[in-house]
Amino acid sequence: MTTAYSCPYCHGELSPPTRKKKCPHCGKIMYVRTPYGQKQNWIREEDLLAIETEWITKKSEELKKSRETENKIQRDNVRIWFATGVKSIKVYSGEDDKVCDACRVTHGKILPIPTVREVEGVVENIPIHGCSNPEGCRCYWRPENIF
């Protein structure tokens, strides 16, 4: 039997991973996990935490990059809204139990943007200064008044 899978302990040949089981060669318990960016494989029990931690770290980094992109879009939107006649915007928080105090206080505020100076002041506060959400600020802005 030729296969690309082997026991993480004794390196004996194995079938593709499906679920936790004992190695037929050495009798040790093997687990099935997918290391980040790799294919599903047999792993040792002592590697479970490292793989889980790697997934959490990578997903957190991806979420942070996504939040940074969303913040850039929000900043661009405020500038576009101003250029198209919007005179004020309203701030909304995530409105759930993950909202930090800084974002909770800002929720519902209406910010005037009558001049370029005010627009840049608003843009500088995206994301909300003092946001303590470990996932990053999830507040968003919407046009309030169009004149």
VOSEMAR-462334 format. One record per residue (C-alpha): residue number from 1; residue in three letters; chain; x, y, z. Coordinates in steps of 0.25 Angstrom, whole numbers, m for minus. Each point is the difference from the previous one (the first is absolute). Layout:
    n  res  chain     xx     yy     zz
  NUM  Ala      A      X      Y      Z
...
END
This chain:
    n  res  chain     xx     yy     zz
    1  Met      A      0      0      0
    2  Thr      A      6     13     m4
    3  Thr      A     m5     13      6
    4  Ala      A      4     14      4
    5  Tyr      A     m5     m2     14
    6  Ser      A      8     m5     12
    7  Cys      A      0     m2     15
    8  Pro      A      5     13      6
    9  Tyr      A      7     m9     11
   10  Cys      A      6    m12     m7
   11  His      A     m2      5    m15
   12  Gly      A     m7    m13     m4
   13  Glu      A     m8      1    m12
   14  Leu      A    m15      3      2
   15  Ser      A    m13      3     m8
   16  Pro      A     m5     14     m1
   17  Pro      A     m4      6     13
   18  Thr      A    m15     m1      3
   19  Arg      A     m1      1     16
   20  Lys      A      8     m3     12
   21  Lys      A      5    m14      1
   22  Lys      A     12     m8      5
   23  Cys      A     11     m3     m9
   24  Pro      A      0    m14     m5
   25  His      A     15      0      1
   26  Cys      A      4      6     13
   27  Gly      A    m14      1      7
   28  Lys      A      1     15      4
   29  Ile      A    m12      9     m2
   30  Met      A      0      9    m12
   31  Tyr      A     m9     11     m3
   32  Val      A     m5      7    m13
   33  Arg      A      3     14     m2
   34  Thr      A      2     10    m11
   35  Pro      A     13      8      3
   36  Tyr      A     m2     14     m5
   37  Gly      A      2      1    m15
   38  Gln      A      2    m15     m1
   39  Lys      A     m8    m12     m3
   40  Gln      A     m7     m8     10
   41  Asn      A     10    m10      7
   42  Trp      A      3     m9     12
   43  Ile      A      6      7     11
   44  Arg      A      5     m3     15
   45  Glu      A     m8      4     12
   46  Glu      A     11     10      4
   47  Asp      A     m2      7    m13
   48  Leu      A    m15      3      2
   49  Leu      A      2     13      8
   50  Ala      A     11      5    m10
   51  Ile      A     m9     m2    m12
   52  Glu      A    m12      7      7
   53  Thr      A      8     11      4
   54  Glu      A      5      2    m14
   55  Trp      A    m14      0     m5
   56  Ile      A     m4     11     10
   57  Thr      A     12      8     m3
   58  Lys      A     m2      0    m15
   59  Lys      A    m15      2      0
   60  Ser      A      3     12     10
   61  Glu      A     10      6    m10
   62  Glu      A    m10     m2    m11
   63  Leu      A    m11      7      7
   64  Lys      A      9     11      4
   65  Lys      A      4      2    m15
   66  Ser      A    m15      0     m3
   67  Arg      A     m3     10     10
   68  Glu      A     11      9     m5
   69  Thr      A     m5     m1    m14
   70  Glu      A    m14      3      5
   71  Asn      A      5     12      7
   72  Lys      A      7      5    m12
   73  Ile      A    m13     m2     m8
   74  Gln      A     m8      8     11
   75  Arg      A     10     12     m1
   76  Asp      A     m1      0    m15
   77  Asn      A    m15      0      1
   78  Val      A     m1     12      9
   79  Arg      A      8      8    m10
   80  Ile      A     m9     m5    m11
   81  Trp      A    m12      3      8
   82  Phe      A      5     14      3
   83  Ala      A      3      2    m15
   84  Thr      A    m14     m4     m4
   85  Gly      A     m7     10     10
   86  Val      A     m1     m8     13
   87  Lys      A      0     10     11
   88  Ser      A      1    m10     12
   89  Ile      A      2    m14      3
   90  Lys      A     m5    m10     11
   91  Val      A      9     m9      8
   92  Tyr      A     m5    m14      3
   93  Ser      A      7    m11      9
   94  Gly      A     m1    m15     m2
   95  Glu      A    m12      1     10
   96  Asp      A      3    m14      7
   97  Asp      A      7     m4     13
   98  Lys      A     14      2     m7
   99  Val      A     m1     15     m1
  100  Cys      A     10      7      9
  101  Asp      A     m3     12      8
  102  Ala      A      7     10    m10
  103  Cys      A     m9     m5    m11
  104  Arg      A    m13     m1      8
  105  Val      A      2     15      4
  106  Thr      A      2      3    m15
  107  His      A    m12     m8     m5
  108  Gly      A    m11      9     m5
  109  Lys      A      8     13     m1
  110  Ile      A     m2      9    m12
  111  Leu      A     12      6     m5
  112  Pro      A     m1     13     m9
  113  Ile      A      9      0    m12
  114  Pro      A     m2     14     m6
  115  Thr      A     14      3     m4
  116  Val      A     12     m8     m4
  117  Arg      A      7      2     14
  118  Glu      A    m12     m7      7
  119  Val      A      1    m11    m10
  120  Glu      A     14     m2      3
  121  Gly      A     m3      0     15
  122  Val      A    m10    m11     m1
  123  Val      A      9     m8     m9
  124  Glu      A     11      1     10
  125  Asn      A    m10     m7     10
  126  Ile      A     m2    m12     m8
  127  Pro      A      1    m10      7
  128  Ile      A     m5      6     13
  129  His      A     12      5      9
  130  Gly      A      0     m8     12
  131  Cys      A     m7    m12     m5
  132  Ser      A      4    m12      8
  133  Asn      A     m6    m11     m8
  134  Pro      A     11    m11     m2
  135  Glu      A     m6     m2    m14
  136  Gly      A      1     15     m3
  137  Cys      A    m10     11     m2
  138  Arg      A    m13     m5     m6
  139  Cys      A     m7     14     m1
  140  Tyr      A     m5      5    m13
  141  Trp      A     m5     13     m6
  142  Arg      A    m12      3     m8
  143  Pro      A     m5     13     m6
  144  Glu      A    m10      8      8
  145  Asn      A     m4     12     m7
  146  Ile      A      2      3    m15
  147  Phe      A     m2     14     m5
END
